[in-house]
Amino acid sequence: MAKVDSLLASVPRLGGSDLHMISGQPPKVRIHGQIQKLNHPVMTQEMMEEYLLELLNPSQKQKFLETGDLDFAYGLEGSGRFRCNYYKQLRGFGAVFRLIPERVKTIDELGIPQVLKKLAMFRRGLVLVTGPTGSGKSTTLAAMVDHINSNVRKHIVTIEDPVEFVHQNKKSIITQREVGSDTESFAAALRASCREDSDVVLVGEMRDVVTMQLAISAAEMGVLVFATLHTNTAAKTVDRIIDAFPSDQQAQVRTMLSESIAAIVSQLLLRRADKEGRIAAFEILISSPAVANMIREQKVASIPNVIEAGKAQGMQLMDDELYNLASEGIISGEDAYMKATDKKRFLEFVDLS
């Protein structure tokens, strides 16, 4: 049993999501969005070395000591898997362990919009799940992959850094590849997926232009591609992708993206005001000829109008979702105001005097 295991086991026991360890401080756990100190001695640099390096194989240890950064996954029986990030900082080593539950929750169990089942069953296209770090993108994507796996016979390839949720083969065949150990990069694995008879490809993160271009191309070729970005709305997501490319390529990318984009799901994770825990808020755009035309003609600012008009199809604006949650007392008005795009609409919930 590794020395850090007892600390990791405290995360699910306390209902937490992350364990933070840093030289010069006691370990801390994020519980319902708030970081709380554990009853544990301050971690010295010597203790950090002892606790952290014990989990690494020789190549991981060498990489961390040379570069100062390392991402990997670690499984603890009875507690789940953890996405681990080691880093060097001013006072020594630091680490964050994100809890990944052992079992993939379904869309119904998560209580997230039912329209995500429809998006999961698309035959082709690019489906983007976006939001800030820690907003639950991986959990949502895992539930959508599980929905495919449970209902149809497909070949699903996931490309992750590191592999987070581990899927069992149900009706589908699941191939999970980890960047760094199973493949050189997201881009290399995406290229290879075209030769692997894949129906669905999940790209853990579109980090660079090459990966973006390959994901768009795969979607154009008839593959259903899931990917993530760190953006907060559908319109900002489109702009982010296009702006990532050199100016002389942007017109072509607009055309390609307009033809390949199938849906954009943006999400935020907020503290509940009615009880303990957190709740996800969603903005959902489902593409259409009108959306494709807006992307081609640089009228992305009009996308919220399409979402507003598409409520019957399951589309929804983030501000509408935040307003409804605040009105029902599920989240605080202050949190809704801080996350909203049109803050004037939320003035009734806050006292600015």
N, C-alpha and C positions, 0 to 999 in steps of 0.2 A: 504494500500500500504506500503510495507516494505521500509525502508530507503535506502537499497541498490538497489532498483529497478531502480531508475533513472540512476545510474551508469551502471547497466546491460543493460538498454535500449540504452545506448550510443555505445555499442559494434557493433550491426548490423547497427546502423545509420552511424557509421564511417567506415564501411567495415572491422571491426576488427574480430579477432578470439578468443581472450582471454582478460579477465580483471584481472589485478594483483592488489592486495591490501596488504599492509604490514605496520605495525606500524612504524611511523617515516618518511614516504614518502607519497607523493600524489598518488592517484590511477593512474594506467597506463594501456594502451590498446595496444595489439600487432596488428599492422596493416600491412598486406603484409609482415609479418616476422619481422618487426621492432617494438620495444617497444617505445611508445610515451606517454608523460606525459599529463594527463588531467588537464584542468583548474579547480582545486579543491584544497581546503586546505589540508595541510599535515594531514594524519590520525594518531591521537594519539591512544594509547592503549585503552583509554576509548571509543573513537569513534569506534574502531575496535570491541570491545566487543558488543557495541550497534548495529552496523550494521550486524555483523555476527551471533550472538547468537539468534537474532530475527527470523531467518529462521528455527531454529532447534526445533524439538519436545523434550520432556524431556529425552528420551533414547539417542537420538543423542547428546544432550548437555552433558549428563553424560559421554558418550564414548569419545567425543572430549576432555573434560577437564581432563579425567583420562589418556588417551593414547597420546594425542597431535596430533592425526591425524584423519581425517574423510573424507570419500568420499560419496557423495549423488548427486541426481539430483534435479533441481529446475526449474519449468516452469513459464515463464513470458508471459502472453498473449500479442500477438502482436510482440513479439521479438523472441520467441522460447524457447527451453529448454537449460539449462546450466548444464554441468558436473562440480560439485563443489568439490574442495579439500581444506580443512582447515588444517592448521598445526601451531605448535608452533615453534618459532625461538628465536634467541638471544634477540631481542628487543620487543618481544611480539607475537601477533597473525599475521598470514599471510593467504592469500587465493588466489586461482586462479579459475576463472570461465571460462570454455571452452564453447563457443557457439555451440549448436547443432541446425541446422535449423529445423523449424517446419515441413517442407516437405522433404521427402526423394527424392533426385535427382536420375534420372535414369542414367544408364551407358552412354547413348547417351548425356544427358545433361552435364555430367561431362567431356565428351570428352576423356574418358579413353579407353584403347584398347578393340576392339570389341570381342576379343577372351575370355574376361571375361564372356561374355554371354554363351559361350560354357562351360566354367568351372562351371558356376552356374547350368547348366543342367545335370552335371554328376549324375549318379544314386547312386554312392557310392564312398568312399575313403576320404582321408584327404587332404583338400585344405588349405594351410597356407598362410596368408597374413602377410608379415613381414615389418619391418622398424622401425626407431627410433620414440620416442614419438613425436606426432604432425605432423606425415608425411601423415595423411589422411587415415590410415588403417580402422577406423570405418566408414568413409564415403564410401570407396570402398566396404566394406562388406555389408553395408546397401543397396547399389545399387544392389549388387548381390542377396541379399535376396529378394529385391523388384522385381527383374527380375523373380525369381522363383514364387513368390507370384502372379505375374501378368499373368503368362503363364501356370502353371500347378497346379493340385490339390494335395497338399502335406500337411503333418503336420510339421511345422517348429517350433522348440523350440530354443529360444535364452536364454543364461545364461550370465548375464552381471553384472558388479559392477562399477557404477550403470547402469540401463537401460538408453541408450542414445537415439537413434532414435526410435520413437514409430511407429510401423507398424499397418496399418489397414488391416483387413481380406479382401482379394480380391478373387482369386481363391483358395488360400490355407488357412489353419487354422494357425494362428500365436499365439504361447504361449510365452510370454516374462516373464522371471523370474529374479528377482534381488537378488544377493547374500547379505545375511544379513537380508533381510526382507521376501523374499519368499522361500529362501533355505539357508541352513547353509554354503555351500561352493560350488565352481565350481565342485569339485569331487562328492559331494553328489548329485548335480543336474544332473551331467552326468550319474551317476549310475541310477538315477530315470528315466532318459530319455529313457532308454532301455525298461522300463515298460509302457511308455506313447505312444506307437505306433508312434514314431517319424520317419520321413523320412530324415529330415535335422536337424542338431544341430549346432548352432553357440556358440562357447566358447569364451567369451570376451578376455580371456587371459589364456595361459597355464603357471601358476605360479610355479608349483611344479611337481615333478616326478609322483606323483599319478595321477594328472590331465592329464599329457602327456600320461601315460600308458592307462588310460581310454579312451582318445580320439583316440589313435591308435587302441585299441580293438574295439571301436564302429565302426570305419571305416572298420575294418576287418569283422565285423558282417553284413555289408551291408548298413550302414547309411552314408549319405554324411555329413561330419563334417568340419565345417569352424573354424579356430582358428588363433590366432595372436601370434607372437613372436617379440622380439626386435633385429632382425638381418638384415643385409644389402644385402646379396646375397643368392642364393639358396644353394650353397655349404656350406656356413657358417651356414645356418639354419639346414641342416642335421647334421652337426658336433655338433651344440649346443644341439640338442635333445639327441643324443647318449651320449655326454659327461655329460649330466645331470644325467645319471644313474650310479650306482656303476659298477666298472670294470667287476665284475663277471656276470653282467646282459647284458653287452653291445652287445655281440654276438647275443643273443636272440632278443634284441631290433632292431639290424640291420636287422635281418630277418623279423621281424614284420613290421618295417617301410618300408622296400623295397616292401612289399606286399600291404601296405595300402596307401602309399603316392600317391596322384593323381596329385597334382600340387603345385608349390610354386610361389607366386607372391610377389616380393620384391619391395618396393616403397620408393621414396624420394620426398620431397616437396621443390621446389627451387623458389627463386625470379625470376620473369620474367625481362628480360632486354629490351624487345621490348615495354612493356606497364606495367601499374600497375597490381599487382596481383601476384599469384604464380601458378606454374604448377607442376604436378606430373610426375616423371620419373619412368619407370617400368623395372624390370627384370622379365621374365616369363619363368618358366620351366614346361613342361607338361611331366608327367612320362611315361615311356616306359619300355619294357624288358631290354633295355640297361642301363637305369637309375637304375632300380631295381638291376641289376647285380653289378653296381658300388657301390651302397650302401652296398650290402652284402659283397663285396670283398674289402671294405675299399679303394676304388678308387674315392672318392668323388671329388678330385681335378680335375678329368676329366669331371665333369658335364658341365663346360662352353663349352666344345667341342660339347656336345649334343645340347646345346642351340643354338650354332652357326649353327649347321647343321639343326636345326629344324625351321628355319625362315618361311618356307612355312606353318607350322602348327600354326603360331602365336607366336612362342617363340622369345625372344629377350634378349640380354645381357644388363646390366645396362650401361656399358661403351659405347656400341654402341648407346644407347639412349642418353646419355649425350653428346657424340660427335656430334650426329646429331642436338641436340637442340642448342649446342654452335655454330656449323657451320652455322645454320640458323639465329643466332642472337637472339634466343628466350630466352636463358639464357646467362650469361656472361661466358667467357672462364675461368676466375678465379674460379667461382663457380663450373664449370665442373671439373676443375683440382683438386680442393679440395675434391670433392666427388668421384672421379674416383679411381678404383683399380689399373689400369696400368697407372701411372701418366706420364710415358715417352711419351705415345701416345698423351698427351694433352699439351706438352711443347710449341707447336706452339701458344697456346692461352695465355701464360703467359710470363712475363718478370722477370726472376730470377736474373738479374744483380743488 
